[in-house]
Amino acid sequence: MVTQNKDLALATLSKQLMGGVLRVIYQQHMQLGRPKRSLVHRLRFGQLDAWLTPLPGLGQEVLRSTHLEARRLHVVPLGLPVEQFAPPARTRSQARQELTLPAQGLLLGILGRFDRGKGQDFVLEALHLLRSEYGHDAGLLVMGAPSRNEGDTYYQQLQQQVARLGLAAEVHFRGFRPNPDVFYQAIDFSVMARLTAW
């Protein structure tokens, strides 16, 4: 079972060296980004016994962007380990203190890597409208990290957008954490704003 793209080369090579008896399953966690239709990708993906994807839309992207045979693609939603949220390991006040957030006030949250497709820029505009047009005194916690090997250009654009909208005191950027339970315990509402249309 392979969960990181960087490990596929070793896994598929191992399968070849073992005469094909090794079964290789790849579990996808995020978008592909760019099409992967090169000869290397075709040979590598051709060695997979199964490709697991968590969402139908990601599966469609895989079929569009690779030469993977449709019969090898399986949609298997990822489970959520609910035990980390109930009973809560900390109170809302403790979670906010741990993340150095304001103790009071409505706090929205968006969790995920900093990527245009995740819609953080859209959420910033929505927060601005909530505050300026509708008078809601809400803040926003944005937690994540830049996409690996893609630089931090989008993250810098988000910082500039916050300054342009006058939201510096209301928007709180925090880095990636392997266990996101403190994020969920600190916020009042979780926002999903993925912009990719499927």
N, C-alpha and C positions, 0 to 999 in steps of 0.2 A: 504494500500500500504506500503510494507516494503522494505527499501533500504539497510538495514544493517543486516548482518547475525546474529549478536548478538540479534536482536529484534525478530527473527523468533520464538523463544521458547514462548515468551509472546503472540505473535499474534496467533499462532496455539493453545495455551492453551485457549485463549479467545474464539476462534472459538468453541472449544469443550464445554466450559462452557455455551455458548449461543446456544447449540444444533445444531450447524452447519449452522446457518442462516448468520453468518458473512462471507463475502467473503475475502479471503486473497490472495494478489498478491505480489510476490517477484520480485524486479527489481535488477538484477545482474549488477555489475559494473566492476568486475575483475575476473581473473582466480580463480578456486577453490583451486588450490594448491595441496591438497591431495585428494584421493578418499573419498567420503562421503557416504559409503554404510552400515554403522552400523545400528542396529535396531532403535536407536534413530533418526538417519537421515531419515531412511525409514518412520518412523511414522510421523516425522515432515513434510517432503516433501510431504507425502501423504495427508496432510491437505491443501496443496496449491491448489487454484483454477487455478492459472496461474503462470508461471515462465517466466519473460521477460528477454531476453538476448540481448545485443546490436550487437553481431556479430555471423554469422553462425558458425565460428570456436569455439567460446565459447559455443554455443549450442551443438555442437558435443561433446565437453568436458563434458558438463553436462550429456548428455545421457550415455557417457562412464563411468563417475565417480560416478553416483548416480543411484538410482532405480526410478527416476522420470519417469512417463509415458510420452511418446513422445507427446501425444495430449495436454498436459498441457504446453508444451514449445513453446514459441513464440519469434521470432526474431523481435525486435523493435529497430532500430538504434536510438542512442541518438542524440538529436538536439544540435546545437551549438548556444548560444545566441549571434548573430552577433552584436547586438547593443553595446556590450561592446568594440568592436574593431573599429567601425565607427560611428561618427568621433572619431579619437584617443583622448584619455583623456590627452595624453602627447606626446611630440616629442620623437624621437629615442634618442636624446641626454639626455633629461630629464629621460627617462626610464633607460638608462645606468647609469646615475648619481645616480638614486634611488637604483639601484642594485650594486653600486660601481664597475662598469665595465669600461674598457678602452673606452674613447670617440670615438676613431677612429679605423678603421680596420674592416674587414669582420668577422662577428660573427655568427657561427652556434649555434643551440640550440636543446637540447633534454629535454623533459618535462615528468616527471612521477616518480613513486616511484622507489627507488634503488632496482632493482631486476634483476637477471641474464637474465630472459626472456625478459626484455626490451631492452637488447643489448647495454647498455652504454659502456661495455668493448670493444665491436666491434667498436663503434663509436670512441673511443679513439685511437684504432689501425688505423682506417681510417684517422683520423686527423693527426696522426704521418706520414702516407704515403703521405697525401696531402702536408704536409710541407717538409718532407725530400726528397721524390722522385720527386714531381711535382712542388716544389717551391712556393706553394700557402701560403700566409701569413694569415692564418685563425686562429681564436680562437674558443672556445667552451664554451657555458653556459650550465651547467647541473643542472636542478632545480628539486627538489623533496625531498622525505624523505624515510628512510628505511621502508620496509614492516612491518606493525604492527605485533608485537609478533614474529618477526623473527630475531631480533638483527640487528647489523650493520656490520656483517662480510663482506658482499659483498661491502658495502660502503668503508670499510677499504681497501679491495682489489683494488678498483678503485683508491683510493688515492695512493697506492703503485705503481699501473700501471702508473699513471701520473708521479710519480717521476722517475720510471725506463725508461720511454720514453722521459724524459727531457721536459715535457710539463707544468711544474708548473706555468709558467708565462702566458700560453695560455689557460689553462682550469680553469674555474671558477665555483665552486660548490655553489649553493644557496639553502636554505631550502624551504620547502613547503609553498605555498601561496594559500589561498582559491580562490582568483581571479587571474587567470594567465595572464590577459591582459598585465601587465607590462613585462612579459617574451616575449610575441609575439612582443611587441613594441620595445624591446631592440635588437632583433636579425635580421639577414638578411635572414636566411634560417632555417626552422624547419626540424629536422631530425627524422624519425621514423625508428627504427631498431629492432622491435620485432622479436625474433628469433624462436618462436614457429611455427612449420610447421603444417598446417591444411590441 
